[in-house]
Amino acid sequence: MTANVSDPGDTTFTYQWYSNNACTTTINNATSSTYTAPAQVDGKTIDYYYKAFDAQGSGSNCAKATATWNNVKPTAVSLSASNTTPDENTNVTLTASGSDT
């Protein structure tokens, strides 16, 4: 997530990320314009909040950024067979492999 801010009289900002919508519970060491949220389980949505501060220490409003983790379907990678041209009444073992990033 990246914080976007503007101030007509300033171009240098510091940042603080928060875990609550009142911007009172800081996230430790989250003081950059970007914040990398820790990995979560499928379907989880978490709101994060941030403030920007100008060189004089004036803080912005408490802004919200939302992160949602989505499940990615696995990909079928390959299929192999123990015998690709079996005689009748012969068992064939099929082996599937997949990948899920």
Backbone as CSV, one residue per row, in Angstrom:
resi,resn,N_x,N_y,N_z,CA_x,CA_y,CA_z,C_x,C_y,C_z
1,MET,0.841,-1.153,0.000,0.000,0.000,0.000,0.894,1.225,0.000
2,THR,0.461,2.232,-0.707,1.240,3.459,-0.775,0.363,4.638,-0.387
3,ALA,0.868,5.479,0.496,0.162,6.681,0.919,0.357,7.768,-0.132
4,ASN,-0.716,8.451,-0.473,-0.644,9.567,-1.413,-1.083,10.831,-0.691
5,VAL,-0.248,11.856,-0.707,-0.556,13.106,-0.020,-0.113,14.290,-0.862
6,SER,-0.667,15.445,-0.540,-0.192,16.677,-1.175,-0.316,17.817,-0.172
7,ASP,0.555,18.800,-0.320,0.566,19.985,0.532,1.155,21.094,-0.323
8,PRO,0.374,22.137,-0.610,0.872,23.186,-1.503,2.151,23.861,-1.027
9,GLY,2.403,23.855,0.297,3.585,24.543,0.801,4.727,23.623,1.163
10,ASP,4.592,22.340,0.881,5.623,21.406,1.331,5.692,20.224,0.369
11,THR,6.871,19.649,0.241,7.023,18.467,-0.612,7.684,17.314,0.122
12,THR,8.094,17.535,1.364,8.740,16.488,2.147,7.795,16.062,3.261
13,PHE,7.509,14.771,3.327,6.570,14.275,4.313,7.159,13.103,5.083
14,THR,6.695,12.939,6.288,6.945,11.723,7.055,5.585,11.055,7.237
15,TYR,5.594,9.794,7.586,4.356,9.027,7.629,4.285,8.184,8.890
16,GLN,3.056,7.838,9.252,2.820,6.859,10.297,1.593,6.058,9.897
17,TRP,1.727,4.731,9.980,0.616,3.824,9.703,0.008,3.366,11.019
18,TYR,-1.317,3.157,11.003,-2.079,2.814,12.210,-2.985,1.608,11.936
19,SER,-3.380,0.937,13.006,-4.266,-0.224,12.865,-5.713,0.098,13.239
20,ASN,-6.002,1.338,13.621,-7.385,1.681,13.949,-7.795,2.968,13.241
21,ASN,-9.115,3.142,13.077,-9.607,4.257,12.263,-9.540,5.623,12.961
22,ALA,-9.127,5.661,14.201,-8.911,6.940,14.882,-7.456,7.395,14.747
23,CYS,-6.637,6.549,14.115,-5.203,6.827,13.966,-4.557,7.098,15.321
24,THR,-4.844,6.202,16.286,-4.227,6.326,17.601,-3.378,5.110,17.965
25,THR,-3.570,3.983,17.265,-2.789,2.775,17.546,-1.778,2.586,16.412
26,THR,-0.533,2.967,16.695,0.498,2.915,15.655,0.910,1.486,15.352
27,ILE,1.354,1.281,14.137,1.978,0.018,13.734,3.483,0.260,13.851
28,ASN,4.137,-0.529,14.673,5.568,-0.339,14.922,6.390,-0.345,13.645
29,ASN,7.298,0.587,13.541,8.245,0.708,12.418,7.558,0.921,11.074
30,ALA,6.321,1.372,11.067,5.603,1.638,9.814,5.569,3.144,9.608
31,THR,6.695,3.687,9.149,6.846,5.136,9.032,7.288,5.572,7.638
32,SER,7.009,4.758,6.662,7.350,5.064,5.279,6.063,5.366,4.512
33,SER,6.195,5.904,3.328,4.995,6.130,2.503,4.399,4.807,2.031
34,THR,5.165,3.727,2.106,4.645,2.406,1.762,4.628,1.528,3.004
35,TYR,3.646,0.656,3.062,3.530,-0.295,4.161,3.251,-1.667,3.577
36,THR,4.035,-2.651,3.958,3.820,-4.027,3.523,3.083,-4.764,4.625
37,ALA,1.829,-5.062,4.365,1.001,-5.756,5.351,1.416,-7.218,5.411
38,PRO,1.416,-7.801,6.612,1.779,-9.215,6.729,0.757,-10.111,6.038
39,ALA,1.223,-11.257,5.563,0.356,-12.205,4.845,-0.809,-12.635,5.729
40,GLN,-1.950,-12.841,5.101,-3.160,-13.254,5.802,-3.774,-14.445,5.068
41,VAL,-4.833,-14.989,5.628,-5.523,-16.123,5.019,-6.469,-15.642,3.925
42,ASP,-6.861,-16.580,3.084,-7.757,-16.306,1.975,-9.039,-15.628,2.442
43,GLY,-9.426,-14.599,1.723,-10.680,-13.927,1.982,-10.635,-12.869,3.067
44,LYS,-9.502,-12.694,3.691,-9.396,-11.721,4.787,-9.229,-10.322,4.212
45,THR,-9.950,-9.378,4.788,-9.834,-7.968,4.427,-9.496,-7.191,5.686
46,ILE,-8.473,-6.356,5.612,-8.062,-5.544,6.754,-7.919,-4.101,6.285
47,ASP,-8.456,-3.199,7.072,-8.278,-1.772,6.820,-7.069,-1.286,7.607
48,TYR,-6.225,-0.519,6.944,-5.087,0.124,7.568,-5.282,1.628,7.399
49,TYR,-4.659,2.397,8.249,-4.851,3.837,8.239,-3.492,4.516,8.321
50,TYR,-3.412,5.731,7.795,-2.142,6.446,7.851,-2.374,7.952,7.947
51,LYS,-1.350,8.614,8.424,-1.287,10.068,8.427,0.046,10.474,7.812
52,ALA,0.027,11.603,7.154,1.255,12.212,6.640,1.511,13.467,7.453
53,PHE,2.788,13.739,7.675,3.178,14.918,8.450,4.138,15.761,7.616
54,ASP,3.896,17.079,7.603,4.798,17.963,6.860,6.006,18.317,7.728
55,ALA,6.895,19.103,7.171,8.143,19.443,7.859,7.899,20.206,9.162
56,GLN,6.745,20.852,9.275,6.426,21.595,10.495,5.723,20.712,11.532
57,GLY,5.496,19.443,11.194,4.865,18.509,12.124,3.349,18.476,12.073
58,SER,2.754,19.232,11.150,1.297,19.202,11.010,0.887,17.890,10.358
59,GLY,-0.101,17.227,10.953,-0.552,15.940,10.444,-1.786,16.061,9.570
60,SER,-1.885,15.172,8.635,-3.043,15.116,7.743,-4.221,14.482,8.474
61,ASN,-5.319,14.384,7.770,-6.443,13.602,8.270,-6.034,12.130,8.308
62,CYS,-6.799,11.325,8.974,-6.559,9.880,9.054,-7.150,9.246,7.795
63,ALA,-6.303,8.734,6.930,-6.751,8.160,5.661,-6.750,6.633,5.737
64,LYS,-7.606,6.004,4.950,-7.769,4.550,4.993,-7.230,3.885,3.733
65,ALA,-6.580,2.742,3.931,-6.147,1.874,2.827,-6.635,0.471,3.172
66,THR,-7.215,-0.222,2.216,-7.788,-1.549,2.459,-7.002,-2.599,1.692
67,ALA,-6.716,-3.712,2.363,-6.029,-4.840,1.727,-6.931,-6.069,1.828
68,THR,-7.076,-6.792,0.715,-7.857,-8.033,0.688,-6.996,-9.129,0.091
69,TRP,-6.932,-10.255,0.776,-6.170,-11.402,0.301,-7.130,-12.354,-0.379
70,ASN,-6.857,-12.680,-1.639,-7.717,-13.569,-2.418,-7.025,-14.896,-2.662
71,ASN,-7.822,-15.934,-2.670,-7.289,-17.250,-2.988,-7.019,-17.327,-4.482
72,VAL,-5.884,-17.856,-4.837,-5.544,-18.073,-6.234,-5.742,-19.551,-6.509
73,LYS,-6.510,-19.858,-7.544,-6.753,-21.257,-7.878,-5.440,-21.951,-8.219
74,PRO,-5.304,-23.205,-7.792,-4.084,-23.936,-8.176,-4.063,-24.181,-9.686
75,THR,-2.890,-24.400,-10.190,-2.700,-24.668,-11.613,-2.291,-26.123,-11.801
76,ALA,-2.979,-26.796,-12.715,-2.563,-28.155,-13.056,-1.291,-28.038,-13.874
77,VAL,-0.230,-28.697,-13.425,1.066,-28.555,-14.066,1.325,-29.664,-15.069
78,SER,1.107,-30.911,-14.642,1.382,-32.012,-15.571,0.617,-33.253,-15.142
79,LEU,0.532,-34.185,-16.050,-0.084,-35.478,-15.789,0.811,-36.522,-16.425
80,SER,1.139,-37.532,-15.662,1.948,-38.605,-16.235,1.233,-39.924,-16.019
81,ALA,1.503,-40.885,-16.887,0.881,-42.202,-16.806,1.966,-43.265,-16.771
82,SER,1.684,-44.354,-16.041,2.670,-45.424,-15.944,2.786,-46.198,-17.253
83,ASN,1.748,-46.179,-18.053,1.764,-46.885,-19.330,0.783,-46.154,-20.233
84,THR,1.271,-45.524,-21.282,0.383,-44.729,-22.130,-0.311,-45.558,-23.211
85,THR,0.128,-46.781,-23.430,-0.553,-47.657,-24.405,-0.789,-49.030,-23.772
86,PRO,-1.682,-49.094,-22.777,-1.881,-50.360,-22.067,-2.686,-51.355,-22.897
87,ASP,-2.468,-52.622,-22.636,-3.314,-53.666,-23.189,-4.601,-53.677,-22.373
88,GLU,-5.664,-54.264,-22.938,-6.901,-54.315,-22.171,-6.691,-55.109,-20.887
89,ASN,-7.460,-54.775,-19.884,-7.387,-55.381,-18.558,-6.058,-55.099,-17.853
90,THR,-5.386,-54.005,-18.227,-4.137,-53.601,-17.577,-4.380,-52.310,-16.819
91,ASN,-3.969,-52.288,-15.572,-4.097,-51.067,-14.785,-3.121,-50.003,-15.283
92,VAL,-3.566,-48.760,-15.192,-2.709,-47.634,-15.531,-2.730,-46.674,-14.328
93,THR,-1.568,-46.290,-13.855,-1.495,-45.339,-12.749,-1.286,-43.953,-13.317
94,LEU,-2.180,-43.049,-12.961,-2.088,-41.658,-13.405,-1.598,-40.828,-12.216
95,THR,-0.674,-39.928,-12.479,-0.143,-39.072,-11.427,-0.296,-37.624,-11.849
96,ALA,-0.985,-36.866,-11.014,-1.188,-35.445,-11.284,-0.257,-34.634,-10.414
97,SER,0.161,-33.456,-10.904,0.903,-32.532,-10.072,0.319,-31.151,-10.269
98,GLY,0.387,-30.346,-9.236,-0.176,-29.007,-9.304,0.744,-28.003,-8.658
99,SER,0.375,-26.767,-8.774,1.139,-25.675,-8.192,0.152,-24.637,-7.689
100,ASP,0.415,-24.091,-6.514,-0.417,-23.034,-5.954,0.497,-21.981,-5.353
101,THR,0.562,-20.835,-6.011,1.421,-19.769,-5.522,0.764,-19.062,-4.377
